[in-house]
Amino acid sequence: MFVCQLTQQTKHRHLFKTIVNLDLKEHRDIGLRTKDKKSSLGRKKIEKKEEQEEEEEEEEEEEEEEEEEEEEEEEEEEEEQQQQQQQQQQQQQQQQQQE
């Protein structure tokens, strides 16, 4: 009878250990799943930030290009004005010479 009790106790311990091990495995799996979810969320956040930064850089580049174009247009206008002034001066000089 004592031997039977010992064997039953060892069986119970063995069963208990296997149950505990299975529970631990489940907890680990659940933990890994939540870590994966967290890391995927983290990746998504990082990707969103990178996309926003890229968009901001593109916008800045476009603004710089627009500014450069405006500056070029202004320079062209100034050159045209100078040419017109020179032409007017030449015409005035010619008129004066004719008089």
MIKE-110187 format. One record per residue (C-alpha): residue number from 0; z, y, x. Coordinates in Angstrom, 2 decimals. Each point is the difference from the previous one (the first is absolute). Example, Ala and Ser with C-alpha at 12.3 -4.5 7.8 and 13.67 -1.06 7.14 Angstrom:
BEGIN
REC  num        z        y        x
REC    0     7.80    -4.50    12.30
REC    1    -0.66     3.44     1.37
This chain:
BEGIN
REC  num        z        y        x
REC    0     0.00     0.00     0.00
REC    1     0.77     2.36     2.82
REC    2    -3.35    -0.78     1.58
REC    3    -1.77     0.70    -3.29
REC    4     1.66     3.37    -0.24
REC    5    -1.07     0.87     3.54
REC    6    -3.59    -0.97    -0.65
REC    7    -0.02     1.97    -3.23
REC    8     1.46     2.99     1.77
REC    9    -2.61    -0.20     2.74
REC   10    -2.73    -0.30    -2.63
REC   11     1.38     3.04    -1.78
REC   12     0.16     1.92     3.27
REC   13    -3.51    -1.00     0.85
REC   14    -1.21     1.05    -3.44
REC   15     1.95     3.24     0.24
REC   16    -1.50     0.74     3.41
REC   17    -3.52    -0.64    -1.25
REC   18     0.58     2.20    -3.02
REC   19     1.39     2.77     2.19
REC   20    -2.92    -0.34     2.39
REC   21    -2.48     0.19    -2.87
REC   22     1.74     3.08    -1.34
REC   23    -0.11     1.60     3.42
REC   24    -3.71    -0.78     0.29
REC   25    -0.61     1.58    -3.39
REC   26     1.96     3.07     1.01
REC   27    -2.00     0.23     3.22
REC   28    -3.25    -0.36    -1.91
REC   29     1.06     2.64    -2.47
REC   30     1.07     2.22     2.87
REC   31    -3.33    -0.50     1.73
REC   32    -1.84     0.80    -3.21
REC   33     1.95     3.21    -0.48
REC   34    -0.59     0.88     3.65
REC   35    -3.70    -0.58    -0.51
REC   36     0.06     2.20    -3.08
REC   37     1.91     2.67     1.86
REC   38    -2.31    -0.19     2.98
REC   39    -3.06     0.12    -2.25
REC   40     1.48     3.04    -1.73
REC   41     0.66     1.51     3.39
REC   42    -3.58    -0.74     1.03
REC   43    -1.28     1.60    -3.18
REC   44     2.07     3.11     0.64
REC   45    -1.27     0.19     3.56
REC   46    -3.58    -0.45    -1.17
REC   47     0.45     2.75    -2.59
REC   48     1.40     2.33     2.65
REC   49    -2.90    -0.79     2.33
REC   50    -2.50     0.65    -2.78
REC   51     1.66     3.31    -0.83
REC   52    -0.05     1.01     3.66
REC   53    -3.69    -0.90     0.27
REC   54    -0.79     2.01    -3.12
REC   55     1.93     2.98     1.34
REC   56    -1.86    -0.23     3.31
REC   57    -3.33    -0.15    -1.81
REC   58     0.93     3.02    -2.09
REC   59     1.03     1.92     3.11
REC   60    -3.28    -0.89     1.70
REC   61    -1.95     1.15    -3.05
REC   62     1.92     3.27    -0.08
REC   63    -0.68     0.55     3.70
REC   64    -3.70    -0.67    -0.53
REC   65    -0.08     2.45    -2.89
REC   66     1.73     2.64     2.08
REC   67    -2.48    -0.53     2.83
REC   68    -2.90     0.33    -2.41
REC   69     1.46     3.20    -1.42
REC   70     0.44     1.41     3.50
REC   71    -3.60    -0.87     0.85
REC   72    -1.22     1.68    -3.17
REC   73     2.01     3.11     0.80
REC   74    -1.41     0.09     3.52
REC   75    -3.53    -0.35    -1.37
REC   76     0.62     2.82    -2.45
REC   77     1.32     2.21     2.79
REC   78    -3.05    -0.76     2.11
REC   79    -2.27     0.86    -2.90
REC   80     1.83     3.26    -0.55
REC   81    -0.31     0.85     3.67
REC   82    -3.71    -0.74    -0.07
REC   83    -0.43     2.18    -3.06
REC   84     1.88     2.81     1.67
REC   85    -2.16    -0.33     3.09
REC   86    -3.12     0.07    -2.12
REC   87     1.21     3.09    -1.82
REC   88     0.79     1.70     3.28
REC   89    -3.44    -0.85     1.33
REC   90    -1.61     1.34    -3.13
REC   91     1.99     3.21     0.28
REC   92    -1.00     0.36     3.61
REC   93    -3.63    -0.53    -0.88
REC   94     0.22     2.60    -2.74
REC   95     1.59     2.45     2.35
REC   96    -2.68    -0.61     2.57
REC   97    -2.70     0.52    -2.57
REC   98     1.48     3.29    -1.08
